[in-house]
Amino acid sequence: MARPSRQTLGLPSATSLRRLPGHSQSPPPPASSCRKAAAVLLLAAAVALPCAVLYRAVVSNAPPPAQIDWDRRLWHEWDPPIPPVVVPEEDGDLDPISTADDPDCDYPQLGQVLLEASMDNKTVILTTLNAAWATPGSVIDLFIDSFRRGIGTSSLLKHLVIISFDGKAYKRCTEIHPYCFALVTNDVDFSQEKRFLTAGYLDMMWRRLDFLRLVLEKGYNFIFSDADIMWFRSPFPHFYPNGDFQIACDHYVGNATDLRNIANGGFNYVKSNNQSIEFYKFWYSSRLRYPGYHDQDVFNFIKHDPYVTDIGLTIKFLSTTYFGGICEPSGDFNEVCTMHANCCIGLQSKLHDVRIIMEDWRDYMSMPPSLKEFGAFSWRVPQNCSLSLLNQ
């Protein structure tokens, strides 16, 4: 409602007080002034009425405001702390965390684990684990034992993060190692042994690859090592200072830049930069160009692609003198850094030959220095593993 005028209240106006002596009451306004005031009021009403109608229509058609359930959305949840990983019940059938299938989800736990395990230059050592490899006495125990028995490698364990594909593997990891991360994919069971080139094996390899891209995007360099690789010496002295992406080989032709080297994706050292991140995206997307192939084969295809040169990625292949395997064993126990149970199908066959590798290393370490320098010691593998098995 409009405020009453001074004239309506019968009070003297400021104008009348100035103009008339004796403060006499001013005369009533002429009729023309009333008509002008009425016209102004009618115009204002004509403008206001359609505006009010329009506003009512908009409000009536708008969606209701969002309701916040204050019983469930407490104030501290607006900046939530890092959620703990829930360890599954004793039967191990439950996944430790439930994550979306989108590999780009933030994984706040991952950042914390990487931060705690990283070296001063933001480098971590990563391996993956599922339930089949996690049972006591299985591959993961031999893997960790190799660090403890290696030369100058035990200290590297504090920089190792074990990425678990299922709840049982995660639970076992927490029992034997301080830095564990649960990478669980909804509706996919990665707990069982995945035979080479089966659909489950391929899914797990590609899931792993895209996860490594995420680690790079978080700013961490990494050494990725399959758990069936035994560590006997620190690999860092044998990495190239100018390599963005460095990878071990099933067969090494003698030159670190020769694309004829047959790479093995089970061991690589990758620096976090724009080139490596773009390469991992390209590598992962290339699975669609080569359906039915695993990441290692696809790498050996795309290493020739001009796009790899265009993005400026520097690839270095690591010599089997230092990074050997059953495919091509290192010939010198005095130089070997890692030994991989590659060219092997089946968990039991792999376990058998990895144990032989560890026995050979223990025998070497027990030899007197004079015999070590003589260099007459050789690996007794392959036994149950063989390159010929891959062609059957």
C-alpha positions as a Markdown table, in Angstrom:
| # | Residue | x | y | z |
|---|---|---|---|---|
| 1 | Met | 0.0 | 0.0 | 0.0 |
| 2 | Ala | 1.3 | 3.5 | -0.8 |
| 3 | Arg | 2.3 | 5.7 | 2.1 |
| 4 | Pro | -0.3 | 8.5 | 2.9 |
| 5 | Ser | 0.8 | 12.0 | 1.7 |
| 6 | Arg | 1.4 | 14.9 | 4.1 |
| 7 | Gln | -1.7 | 16.6 | 2.6 |
| 8 | Thr | -3.8 | 13.6 | 3.5 |
| 9 | Leu | -2.7 | 13.8 | 7.1 |
| 10 | Gly | -3.5 | 17.5 | 7.3 |
| 11 | Leu | 0.1 | 18.5 | 8.1 |
| 12 | Pro | 1.8 | 21.5 | 6.7 |
| 13 | Ser | 4.2 | 20.9 | 3.8 |
| 14 | Ala | 7.7 | 22.1 | 3.8 |
| 15 | Thr | 6.8 | 24.2 | 0.8 |
| 16 | Ser | 3.9 | 26.0 | 2.5 |
| 17 | Leu | 6.0 | 26.8 | 5.5 |
| 18 | Arg | 8.6 | 28.5 | 3.4 |
| 19 | Arg | 6.1 | 30.4 | 1.2 |
| 20 | Leu | 3.5 | 31.7 | 3.6 |
| 21 | Pro | 4.2 | 33.8 | 6.8 |
| 22 | Gly | 2.6 | 32.8 | 10.0 |
| 23 | His | 2.7 | 29.2 | 9.1 |
| 24 | Ser | -0.8 | 29.2 | 7.8 |
| 25 | Gln | -2.3 | 26.0 | 6.3 |
| 26 | Ser | -1.9 | 25.6 | 2.6 |
| 27 | Pro | -4.9 | 25.5 | 0.3 |
| 28 | Pro | -6.1 | 22.1 | -1.1 |
| 29 | Pro | -4.5 | 21.1 | -4.4 |
| 30 | Pro | -6.4 | 22.0 | -7.5 |
| 31 | Ala | -8.6 | 19.4 | -9.4 |
| 32 | Ser | -6.1 | 19.1 | -12.2 |
| 33 | Ser | -3.4 | 17.8 | -9.9 |
| 34 | Cys | -5.7 | 15.1 | -8.6 |
| 35 | Arg | -6.4 | 14.0 | -12.2 |
| 36 | Lys | -2.7 | 13.8 | -12.9 |
| 37 | Ala | -2.0 | 11.7 | -9.8 |
| 38 | Ala | -4.8 | 9.3 | -10.8 |
| 39 | Ala | -3.4 | 8.9 | -14.3 |
| 40 | Val | 0.0 | 8.0 | -12.8 |
| 41 | Leu | -1.5 | 5.4 | -10.5 |
| 42 | Leu | -3.5 | 3.8 | -13.4 |
| 43 | Leu | -0.3 | 3.6 | -15.5 |
| 44 | Ala | 1.6 | 1.9 | -12.7 |
| 45 | Ala | -1.2 | -0.6 | -12.2 |
| 46 | Ala | -1.2 | -1.4 | -15.9 |
| 47 | Val | 2.5 | -2.2 | -15.8 |
| 48 | Ala | 2.5 | -4.1 | -12.5 |
| 49 | Leu | -0.5 | -6.4 | -13.3 |
| 50 | Pro | 1.0 | -8.3 | -16.3 |
| 51 | Cys | 4.3 | -8.6 | -14.5 |
| 52 | Ala | 2.6 | -10.2 | -11.5 |
| 53 | Val | 0.8 | -12.6 | -13.8 |
| 54 | Leu | 4.0 | -13.6 | -15.6 |
| 55 | Tyr | 5.9 | -14.1 | -12.3 |
| 56 | Arg | 3.2 | -16.4 | -11.0 |
| 57 | Ala | 3.3 | -18.5 | -14.1 |
| 58 | Val | 7.1 | -18.9 | -13.9 |
| 59 | Val | 7.0 | -19.8 | -10.3 |
| 60 | Ser | 4.2 | -22.3 | -10.7 |
| 61 | Asn | 6.0 | -24.1 | -13.5 |
| 62 | Ala | 9.5 | -24.1 | -11.9 |
| 63 | Pro | 10.8 | -27.4 | -10.3 |
| 64 | Pro | 10.6 | -27.5 | -6.6 |
| 65 | Pro | 13.8 | -26.5 | -4.7 |
| 66 | Ala | 16.2 | -29.2 | -3.8 |
| 67 | Gln | 15.6 | -30.6 | -0.3 |
| 68 | Ile | 18.6 | -31.4 | 1.8 |
| 69 | Asp | 18.3 | -34.3 | 4.2 |
| 70 | Trp | 20.0 | -32.8 | 7.2 |
| 71 | Asp | 19.9 | -36.1 | 9.0 |
| 72 | Arg | 22.1 | -37.7 | 6.4 |
| 73 | Arg | 24.1 | -34.7 | 5.1 |
| 74 | Leu | 26.0 | -33.5 | 8.1 |
| 75 | Trp | 28.0 | -30.3 | 7.9 |
| 76 | His | 31.4 | -32.0 | 7.9 |
| 77 | Glu | 30.5 | -34.0 | 4.9 |
| 78 | Trp | 30.8 | -31.0 | 2.7 |
| 79 | Asp | 34.6 | -31.4 | 2.9 |
| 80 | Pro | 34.8 | -35.2 | 3.5 |
| 81 | Pro | 38.0 | -36.8 | 4.9 |
| 82 | Ile | 39.6 | -39.6 | 2.9 |
| 83 | Pro | 37.2 | -42.6 | 3.4 |
| 84 | Pro | 38.7 | -45.7 | 4.9 |
| 85 | Val | 38.7 | -48.9 | 2.8 |
| 86 | Val | 36.4 | -51.4 | 4.2 |
| 87 | Val | 38.0 | -54.8 | 4.7 |
| 88 | Pro | 35.7 | -57.6 | 3.6 |
| 89 | Glu | 34.4 | -60.3 | 5.9 |
| 90 | Glu | 36.3 | -63.5 | 6.4 |
| 91 | Asp | 34.7 | -65.2 | 3.4 |
| 92 | Gly | 36.3 | -62.5 | 1.2 |
| 93 | Asp | 33.4 | -62.4 | -1.2 |
| 94 | Leu | 32.8 | -58.7 | -0.8 |
| 95 | Asp | 34.9 | -56.1 | -2.6 |
| 96 | Pro | 36.7 | -53.7 | -0.2 |
| 97 | Ile | 35.4 | -50.7 | -2.0 |
| 98 | Ser | 32.7 | -50.1 | -4.6 |
| 99 | Thr | 33.9 | -48.0 | -7.4 |
| 100 | Ala | 32.3 | -46.9 | -10.6 |
| 101 | Asp | 33.4 | -48.4 | -13.8 |
| 102 | Asp | 34.6 | -45.0 | -14.9 |
| 103 | Pro | 38.4 | -45.2 | -14.6 |
| 104 | Asp | 38.5 | -41.4 | -14.2 |
| 105 | Cys | 36.9 | -41.3 | -10.8 |
| 106 | Asp | 39.1 | -39.5 | -8.3 |
| 107 | Tyr | 40.1 | -42.3 | -5.9 |
| 108 | Pro | 41.0 | -40.0 | -3.0 |
| 109 | Gln | 42.6 | -43.0 | -1.2 |
| 110 | Leu | 45.1 | -43.4 | -4.1 |
| 111 | Gly | 46.5 | -40.0 | -3.7 |
| 112 | Gln | 47.2 | -40.6 | 0.0 |
| 113 | Val | 48.8 | -44.0 | -0.6 |
| 114 | Leu | 51.1 | -42.6 | -3.4 |
| 115 | Leu | 52.1 | -39.7 | -1.2 |
| 116 | Glu | 53.1 | -41.9 | 1.7 |
| 117 | Ala | 55.0 | -44.4 | -0.5 |
| 118 | Ser | 56.7 | -42.1 | -3.0 |
| 119 | Met | 60.4 | -41.2 | -3.1 |
| 120 | Asp | 61.6 | -37.6 | -2.9 |
| 121 | Asn | 61.3 | -37.2 | -6.7 |
| 122 | Lys | 57.6 | -38.5 | -6.6 |
| 123 | Thr | 58.5 | -42.0 | -7.9 |
| 124 | Val | 56.7 | -45.1 | -6.7 |
| 125 | Ile | 57.0 | -48.8 | -7.5 |
| 126 | Leu | 53.7 | -50.5 | -8.4 |
| 127 | Thr | 52.6 | -54.0 | -8.8 |
| 128 | Thr | 49.1 | -55.6 | -9.2 |
| 129 | Leu | 47.6 | -58.6 | -7.3 |
| 130 | Asn | 44.5 | -60.7 | -7.5 |
| 131 | Ala | 43.4 | -63.5 | -5.1 |
| 132 | Ala | 45.0 | -66.3 | -7.3 |
| 133 | Trp | 48.4 | -64.8 | -6.7 |
| 134 | Ala | 47.8 | -63.7 | -3.1 |
| 135 | Thr | 47.6 | -67.0 | -1.2 |
| 136 | Pro | 50.4 | -67.7 | 1.3 |
| 137 | Gly | 53.5 | -69.1 | -0.4 |
| 138 | Ser | 52.3 | -67.9 | -3.8 |
| 139 | Val | 53.7 | -65.3 | -6.2 |
| 140 | Ile | 53.3 | -62.2 | -4.0 |
| 141 | Asp | 55.3 | -63.8 | -1.2 |
| 142 | Leu | 58.2 | -64.7 | -3.6 |
| 143 | Phe | 58.1 | -61.2 | -5.0 |
| 144 | Ile | 58.5 | -59.5 | -1.6 |
| 145 | Asp | 61.1 | -62.0 | -0.6 |
| 146 | Ser | 63.2 | -61.2 | -3.6 |
| 147 | Phe | 63.5 | -57.5 | -2.4 |
| 148 | Arg | 64.7 | -58.7 | 1.0 |
| 149 | Arg | 67.3 | -61.1 | -0.5 |
| 150 | Gly | 68.5 | -58.7 | -3.2 |
| 151 | Ile | 71.5 | -56.5 | -3.1 |
| 152 | Gly | 70.4 | -53.0 | -1.9 |
| 153 | Thr | 66.7 | -53.7 | -2.6 |
| 154 | Ser | 65.1 | -54.2 | 0.8 |
| 155 | Ser | 64.9 | -50.4 | 1.3 |
| 156 | Leu | 62.8 | -50.1 | -2.0 |
| 157 | Leu | 59.9 | -52.0 | -0.3 |
| 158 | Lys | 58.9 | -48.8 | 1.5 |
| 159 | His | 58.2 | -47.3 | -2.0 |
| 160 | Leu | 56.1 | -50.3 | -3.2 |
| 161 | Val | 52.3 | -50.0 | -3.6 |
| 162 | Ile | 50.4 | -53.2 | -4.3 |
| 163 | Ile | 47.3 | -52.6 | -6.4 |
| 164 | Ser | 44.6 | -55.2 | -5.5 |
| 165 | Phe | 42.0 | -56.3 | -8.0 |
| 166 | Asp | 39.6 | -57.9 | -5.5 |
| 167 | Gly | 38.7 | -58.1 | -1.8 |
| 168 | Lys | 40.7 | -61.2 | -1.0 |
| 169 | Ala | 43.9 | -59.8 | -2.6 |
| 170 | Tyr | 43.5 | -56.6 | -0.7 |
| 171 | Lys | 43.0 | -58.3 | 2.6 |
| 172 | Arg | 46.1 | -60.4 | 2.1 |
| 173 | Cys | 48.0 | -57.3 | 1.1 |
| 174 | Thr | 47.2 | -55.5 | 4.3 |
| 175 | Glu | 48.6 | -58.5 | 6.2 |
| 176 | Ile | 52.0 | -58.5 | 4.5 |
| 177 | His | 52.6 | -54.9 | 3.3 |
| 178 | Pro | 51.9 | -51.4 | 4.5 |
| 179 | Tyr | 50.9 | -49.8 | 1.2 |
| 180 | Cys | 47.9 | -51.3 | -0.5 |
| 181 | Phe | 45.2 | -49.9 | -2.7 |
| 182 | Ala | 42.0 | -51.6 | -3.8 |
| 183 | Leu | 41.2 | -51.2 | -7.4 |
| 184 | Val | 37.7 | -52.8 | -7.8 |
| 185 | Thr | 35.6 | -52.8 | -10.9 |
| 186 | Asn | 31.9 | -53.3 | -10.5 |
| 187 | Asp | 30.4 | -56.5 | -11.9 |
| 188 | Val | 33.8 | -57.9 | -12.9 |
| 189 | Asp | 35.5 | -60.7 | -10.9 |
| 190 | Phe | 39.3 | -60.5 | -11.2 |
| 191 | Ser | 39.9 | -62.8 | -8.2 |
| 192 | Gln | 40.4 | -66.0 | -10.1 |
| 193 | Glu | 43.5 | -67.0 | -12.2 |
| 194 | Lys | 43.3 | -65.4 | -15.6 |
| 195 | Arg | 44.7 | -67.6 | -18.3 |
| 196 | Phe | 46.8 | -65.9 | -20.9 |
| 197 | Leu | 44.7 | -64.2 | -23.6 |
| 198 | Thr | 41.3 | -65.2 | -22.2 |
| 199 | Ala | 38.7 | -62.5 | -22.0 |
| 200 | Gly | 39.2 | -62.1 | -18.3 |
| 201 | Tyr | 43.0 | -61.7 | -18.7 |
| 202 | Leu | 42.5 | -59.1 | -21.4 |
| 203 | Asp | 40.1 | -57.1 | -19.3 |
| 204 | Met | 42.5 | -57.1 | -16.3 |
| 205 | Met | 45.5 | -56.0 | -18.4 |
| 206 | Trp | 43.6 | -53.1 | -20.0 |
| 207 | Arg | 42.1 | -52.1 | -16.6 |
| 208 | Arg | 45.7 | -52.0 | -15.3 |
| 209 | Leu | 47.0 | -50.0 | -18.1 |
| 210 | Asp | 44.3 | -47.2 | -17.8 |
| 211 | Phe | 44.9 | -47.1 | -14.1 |
| 212 | Leu | 48.6 | -46.5 | -14.7 |
| 213 | Arg | 47.6 | -43.5 | -16.8 |
| 214 | Leu | 45.7 | -42.1 | -13.8 |
| 215 | Val | 48.9 | -42.4 | -11.7 |
| 216 | Leu | 50.8 | -40.4 | -14.3 |
| 217 | Glu | 48.1 | -37.8 | -14.3 |
| 218 | Lys | 48.4 | -37.4 | -10.5 |
| 219 | Gly | 52.0 | -36.4 | -11.1 |
| 220 | Tyr | 53.9 | -39.6 | -10.1 |
| 221 | Asn | 56.6 | -41.4 | -12.0 |
| 222 | Phe | 56.5 | -45.1 | -11.5 |
| 223 | Ile | 58.2 | -48.4 | -12.0 |
| 224 | Phe | 55.6 | -50.9 | -12.8 |
| 225 | Ser | 56.6 | -54.5 | -12.1 |
| 226 | Asp | 54.6 | -57.7 | -12.5 |
| 227 | Ala | 54.6 | -59.7 | -9.3 |
| 228 | Asp | 56.3 | -62.6 | -11.0 |
| 229 | Ile | 59.5 | -60.5 | -11.5 |
| 230 | Met | 62.2 | -61.1 | -8.9 |
| 231 | Trp | 64.1 | -58.0 | -7.8 |
| 232 | Phe | 67.8 | -58.7 | -7.1 |
| 233 | Arg | 69.4 | -55.2 | -7.6 |
| 234 | Ser | 68.2 | -51.7 | -7.8 |
| 235 | Pro | 67.3 | -50.9 | -11.4 |
| 236 | Phe | 67.8 | -47.1 | -11.2 |
| 237 | Pro | 71.5 | -47.1 | -12.3 |
| 238 | His | 70.4 | -48.7 | -15.6 |
| 239 | Phe | 67.6 | -46.4 | -16.5 |
| 240 | Tyr | 68.2 | -43.8 | -19.2 |
| 241 | Pro | 68.1 | -40.1 | -18.0 |
| 242 | Asn | 66.4 | -39.0 | -21.2 |
| 243 | Gly | 63.7 | -41.6 | -21.6 |
| 244 | Asp | 60.1 | -40.8 | -21.0 |
| 245 | Phe | 59.0 | -44.4 | -21.3 |
| 246 | Gln | 61.4 | -47.3 | -20.7 |
| 247 | Ile | 60.3 | -50.9 | -21.1 |
| 248 | Ala | 61.8 | -54.4 | -20.6 |
| 249 | Cys | 62.1 | -56.9 | -23.5 |
| 250 | Asp | 61.3 | -60.5 | -24.3 |
| 251 | His | 64.0 | -60.1 | -26.9 |
| 252 | Tyr | 66.6 | -57.4 | -26.9 |
| 253 | Val | 68.5 | -56.7 | -30.2 |
| 254 | Gly | 71.3 | -54.7 | -28.6 |
| 255 | Asn | 70.2 | -51.1 | -29.1 |
| 256 | Ala | 68.0 | -49.2 | -26.7 |
| 257 | Thr | 66.2 | -47.2 | -29.4 |
| 258 | Asp | 65.7 | -50.0 | -32.0 |
| 259 | Leu | 62.0 | -50.6 | -32.5 |
| 260 | Arg | 62.8 | -54.2 | -33.5 |
| 261 | Asn | 63.1 | -54.9 | -29.8 |
| 262 | Ile | 60.3 | -57.1 | -28.6 |
| 263 | Ala | 58.9 | -55.3 | -25.6 |
| 264 | Asn | 57.4 | -56.9 | -22.4 |
| 265 | Gly | 54.8 | -54.8 | -20.6 |
| 266 | Gly | 55.5 | -56.5 | -17.3 |
| 267 | Phe | 58.3 | -54.0 | -16.4 |
| 268 | Asn | 58.5 | -50.4 | -17.3 |
| 269 | Tyr | 59.8 | -47.1 | -15.9 |
| 270 | Val | 57.6 | -44.1 | -16.9 |
| 271 | Lys | 58.1 | -40.4 | -16.1 |
| 272 | Ser | 55.0 | -38.3 | -15.5 |
| 273 | Asn | 54.8 | -35.6 | -18.2 |
| 274 | Asn | 52.5 | -34.6 | -21.1 |
| 275 | Gln | 54.1 | -37.0 | -23.5 |
| 276 | Ser | 53.7 | -40.1 | -21.4 |
| 277 | Ile | 50.1 | -39.2 | -20.3 |
| 278 | Glu | 49.1 | -38.7 | -24.0 |
| 279 | Phe | 50.9 | -41.9 | -24.9 |
| 280 | Tyr | 49.0 | -43.9 | -22.3 |
| 281 | Lys | 45.7 | -42.5 | -23.6 |
| 282 | Phe | 46.7 | -43.5 | -27.1 |
| 283 | Trp | 47.8 | -46.9 | -26.0 |
| 284 | Tyr | 44.6 | -47.6 | -24.2 |
| 285 | Ser | 42.4 | -46.4 | -27.1 |
| 286 | Ser | 44.3 | -48.6 | -29.5 |
| 287 | Arg | 42.8 | -51.7 | -27.9 |
| 288 | Leu | 39.8 | -50.9 | -30.2 |
| 289 | Arg | 42.0 | -51.0 | -33.3 |
| 290 | Tyr | 43.4 | -54.4 | -32.2 |
| 291 | Pro | 40.6 | -56.4 | -30.6 |
| 292 | Gly | 41.6 | -59.6 | -28.9 |
| 293 | Tyr | 45.2 | -58.5 | -28.3 |
| 294 | His | 46.6 | -57.6 | -24.9 |
| 295 | Asp | 48.5 | -54.4 | -24.0 |
| 296 | Gln | 51.9 | -55.8 | -24.7 |
| 297 | Asp | 51.1 | -56.9 | -28.3 |
| 298 | Val | 49.3 | -53.6 | -28.9 |
| 299 | Phe | 52.4 | -51.7 | -27.8 |
| 300 | Asn | 54.6 | -53.7 | -30.2 |
| 301 | Phe | 52.1 | -52.6 | -32.9 |
| 302 | Ile | 51.8 | -48.9 | -32.1 |
| 303 | Lys | 55.5 | -48.2 | -31.3 |
| 304 | His | 55.8 | -47.8 | -35.1 |
| 305 | Asp | 52.9 | -45.3 | -35.3 |
| 306 | Pro | 53.9 | -41.8 | -36.4 |
| 307 | Tyr | 51.7 | -40.4 | -33.7 |
| 308 | Val | 54.2 | -41.6 | -31.0 |
| 309 | Thr | 56.8 | -39.4 | -32.7 |
| 310 | Asp | 54.4 | -36.5 | -33.1 |
| 311 | Ile | 53.7 | -36.3 | -29.4 |
| 312 | Gly | 57.4 | -36.3 | -28.7 |
| 313 | Leu | 57.6 | -39.5 | -26.6 |
| 314 | Thr | 61.1 | -40.9 | -26.0 |
| 315 | Ile | 61.1 | -44.7 | -25.8 |
| 316 | Lys | 64.0 | -46.7 | -24.5 |
| 317 | Phe | 64.2 | -50.4 | -24.4 |
| 318 | Leu | 65.9 | -52.0 | -21.4 |
| 319 | Ser | 68.6 | -54.6 | -22.0 |
| 320 | Thr | 68.0 | -58.2 | -20.9 |
| 321 | Thr | 71.6 | -58.1 | -19.4 |
| 322 | Tyr | 70.0 | -56.3 | -16.5 |
| 323 | Phe | 66.3 | -57.0 | -16.9 |
| 324 | Gly | 66.1 | -60.6 | -18.0 |
| 325 | Gly | 63.4 | -63.2 | -18.1 |
| 326 | Ile | 62.7 | -66.8 | -19.0 |
| 327 | Cys | 62.3 | -65.7 | -22.6 |
| 328 | Glu | 65.8 | -64.3 | -22.6 |
| 329 | Pro | 67.7 | -64.8 | -19.3 |
| 330 | Ser | 70.3 | -62.4 | -18.1 |
| 331 | Gly | 73.7 | -64.1 | -18.6 |
| 332 | Asp | 75.5 | -62.5 | -15.8 |
| 333 | Phe | 74.5 | -62.9 | -12.1 |
| 334 | Asn | 76.9 | -60.0 | -11.3 |
| 335 | Glu | 74.8 | -57.6 | -13.3 |
| 336 | Val | 71.2 | -58.8 | -13.2 |
| 337 | Cys | 68.7 | -56.5 | -11.6 |
| 338 | Thr | 65.4 | -58.4 | -12.3 |
| 339 | Met | 64.4 | -61.8 | -13.5 |
| 340 | His | 60.9 | -62.3 | -15.0 |
| 341 | Ala | 58.9 | -65.5 | -15.2 |
| 342 | Asn | 57.7 | -64.6 | -18.7 |
| 343 | Cys | 57.1 | -67.0 | -21.6 |
| 344 | Cys | 55.1 | -69.1 | -19.2 |
| 345 | Ile | 51.5 | -70.1 | -19.1 |
| 346 | Gly | 49.7 | -71.3 | -15.9 |
| 347 | Leu | 50.1 | -70.3 | -12.3 |
| 348 | Gln | 51.6 | -73.6 | -11.2 |
| 349 | Ser | 54.2 | -73.7 | -13.9 |
| 350 | Lys | 55.1 | -70.1 | -13.1 |
| 351 | Leu | 55.3 | -70.8 | -9.4 |
| 352 | His | 57.6 | -73.7 | -10.0 |
| 353 | Asp | 60.1 | -71.8 | -12.1 |
| 354 | Val | 60.0 | -68.7 | -9.9 |
| 355 | Arg | 61.0 | -70.8 | -6.9 |
| 356 | Ile | 63.9 | -72.2 | -9.0 |
| 357 | Ile | 65.0 | -68.6 | -9.8 |
| 358 | Met | 65.0 | -67.8 | -6.1 |
| 359 | Glu | 67.0 | -70.9 | -5.3 |
| 360 | Asp | 69.5 | -70.0 | -7.9 |
| 361 | Trp | 69.9 | -66.6 | -6.5 |
| 362 | Arg | 70.3 | -67.9 | -3.0 |
| 363 | Asp | 73.0 | -70.3 | -4.2 |
| 364 | Tyr | 74.8 | -67.4 | -6.0 |
| 365 | Met | 74.6 | -65.2 | -2.9 |
| 366 | Ser | 76.2 | -68.0 | -0.8 |
| 367 | Met | 79.2 | -68.3 | -3.1 |
| 368 | Pro | 82.5 | -66.8 | -2.1 |
| 369 | Pro | 83.4 | -63.6 | -3.9 |
| 370 | Ser | 86.1 | -65.2 | -6.0 |
| 371 | Leu | 83.6 | -67.7 | -7.5 |
| 372 | Lys | 81.1 | -64.9 | -8.1 |
| 373 | Glu | 83.7 | -62.9 | -10.0 |
| 374 | Phe | 84.5 | -65.9 | -12.1 |
| 375 | Gly | 80.9 | -65.7 | -13.4 |
| 376 | Ala | 80.4 | -69.4 | -14.2 |
| 377 | Phe | 76.9 | -69.6 | -12.7 |
| 378 | Ser | 73.8 | -69.9 | -14.8 |
| 379 | Trp | 70.0 | -70.1 | -14.4 |
| 380 | Arg | 68.3 | -73.5 | -14.3 |
| 381 | Val | 65.2 | -72.2 | -15.8 |
| 382 | Pro | 63.1 | -72.7 | -17.9 |
| 383 | Gln | 61.8 | -76.0 | -16.5 |
| 384 | Asn | 58.0 | -76.0 | -16.4 |
| 385 | Cys | 58.0 | -72.7 | -18.3 |
| 386 | Ser | 59.0 | -72.6 | -21.9 |
| 387 | Leu | 58.7 | -70.3 | -24.9 |
| 388 | Ser | 57.4 | -73.3 | -26.9 |
| 389 | Leu | 54.3 | -73.4 | -24.6 |
| 390 | Leu | 53.1 | -70.1 | -26.1 |
| 391 | Asn | 52.8 | -71.7 | -29.6 |
| 392 | Gln | 50.7 | -74.6 | -28.6 |
